[in-house]
Amino acid sequence: KGKKVGYSVSGFEDVLLDTMLRSIGLSNQDVKLVNVNWSLSPSLLTGQVDAVIGAFRNFELNQIHLEKQEGVAFFPEEYGVPAYDELIVVANKNSLASKKISDFLTALEQATTYLQNNQNDAWQAFVSYKSKELNTELNQLAWKDTLPLLATKPRQLDAKRYQQMAEFMHQKGLIPKALELKDYAVELQ
């Protein structure tokens, strides 16, 4: 209460923060929102804000740690926000039967399996692209934290998760109507 919270994307992040705060008896009215324009870690490190919303689990805490400071993560799904997928494959609905789409999903699944089973080799392949820019301590930490979070079955659609998020977004005024899942998502075999 009374703290400054940095954000980058108004609308969705405001709703997430308000939901999280309401789960502990507060609201957005109890904090001062500051647009830090994607500068989450620097705004924390310089004291411009006391907290941020929208940080990635695999990045900002590591970045702060490397600067010899520590942070605490509050995960939205532990404070009233339904669990949701961060990265989603989007395709034209008229192309869903295309072999290219199926092949892409197969490649994505195989790549995820390879990454998780061959973490060091995959890391070396990643940094070999641009070693000076990519082979950093921050990227190494983020890489390690990212791999366990990857979906091992990218073809699989968690209908309940999507429906809960659609209803949440509708209840919070982010979308005018919670569509039926079949109207915007499919699970491809």
N, C-alpha and C positions, 0 to 999 in steps of 0.2 A: 504494500500500500504506500502510495506517495513516490514510487520509483519511476524512472524514465525507462521506457521499453522501445528499442529500435525495431523498425520493420522495413521491408522493401516493397511489398506488394499489398496495397490497400485492398480491402474487400475480404478476400479469403483469410489472410493472416489476422485481420482484425477480429473476424468471427472465431477463428481458432483460439486466439488469446482470450477473448471474452468468455468463451465456453470453458477454457481451462481455469480462468479466474473464478468464474461462477461456481465451479466445483469445490472451491475452498471459501466461498462466501464473499467474494469480491466481484468486480466487473471492470471493464475498460475505463469506467469513470473514476476508478481508484488509482489509475496510473496515468502518466503523461506519455502519449505515443509520439515518437520522433522518427520521421522518415530518414533513414540512414543510407538510402539508395544503394543497396547491395554491399555496403561497407560494414558488414556485421561484426567481424572480429576486430577490425581497427577501432570501431566506435566503442566496443567494450574495453579494449586495451587502453584507450586514451581517456576513459571515464566519461565520454560524451553521453553514454547510456549505462544503466545498471543491468540490463538484460536485453535480449533480442528474441524475436519470434521469426521463424523461417530458417533457422540454421540447419545445416545438414548434420546428421549424426556422425558422419565419418570425417568431417572436415574442421568445423570451427573449434571444437574442443581441442583437437590436435594442434591447430594453429596457435591457440592461446597457450597450450602447454609448452610449445616450443619457445614461446616468449617468456617462459618461467613464471607463468601465472596459471591459476587453476579455475575451472568453471564447473558448473553443475548443469546437467541436462534434465529437463522436465519433458517427458515424452507425452505428446498430445493424447495418445490412446489410454494413458493412465489418468487423464484428467477430463474425461467426458467426451472426447472426440472419437468418433468411430475410426477403427484402423482403416487405412486406405493405401492404395498403391501409388508410389511416387512417379514411376515411369511406365507408360502404357504404350503399346504398339497401336497405331492408328492406320487403318487402310480404307480405301474406297469400298463401300459396301457392294458395288457392282463387280469388284475384282476378288471377292473372297474365295471363289472357287479356283482361282488361278494357282497353278503349280508354283509360281514364284512366291506367293504368300506362304504356302506350305513349306517350301524349301527354306525360306527365310526363318520361319519358326523352328524348323529342324536345326538349322545352323546356329540359331540363338541358343537352343537347348544344348547342343554339342559344345558350343563355346563356353557356356556356363559350367558344364561338367568339366571341361578341360581346365578352366581357370581354377576351379575349386580343388581339382586333383593334382594340378601342376603349378602351384602358386608361384614358385621361384622362377620357373621357366617362362611362365606367362608374364611375370614382372619384367624379366630381361627383354622379352619381345616388345613389351610396351615401351620401355625406356629407350630401346634401340632406335625408335623412330626419331626422337629428338632428345638425346641424352642430357644435354646441358639444361634444357627447360624442364624435362620430366623427372629426371633422377634426383629428386630432392627428398629430404627427410620428411617433409609434410606429405608429399605424394606417397611415400612408402607407408606412412602411418594410415593415411586414408585408404590405400589399397588393401591393407590388412583388415581394416574395419569394414570395408565394402563387401568383400567376398562372401562372408556369411549371410549378408542381407539379400543377395541375388536370388531371384525366383528360380528354383531348379526345374520347374515345369511351366515354362512361359505360355504353353497352349492352354493351361488350365485357368478357368474363370471361376472365381469365388463369388457366386451369385449373391449370397447373403451379405458379403462385405460391400459389394457395389450397391445393393439395395439400401443398406443402412446408411451409406454415405449420401446417396441421392436423397433419402428422406431427411437426413441431417441438413443438407444444403438447402432443401426446400423450406424446412422449418426455420432456418436462419435467414431466409430471404435472399439467398445467393442465386437461386434459380426459381423461375415462376411455377414450375411443376416438376414433381418427381416422376419421370417417365418410367415405364416398364422396362426392365433390363433388355428384353428382346428388341426394343426400339433403338438401342444404341450400342449393344455389345453382344458378341457371340463367342462361343468356344469352338475353335477349329480343331478338327481331328487330324 
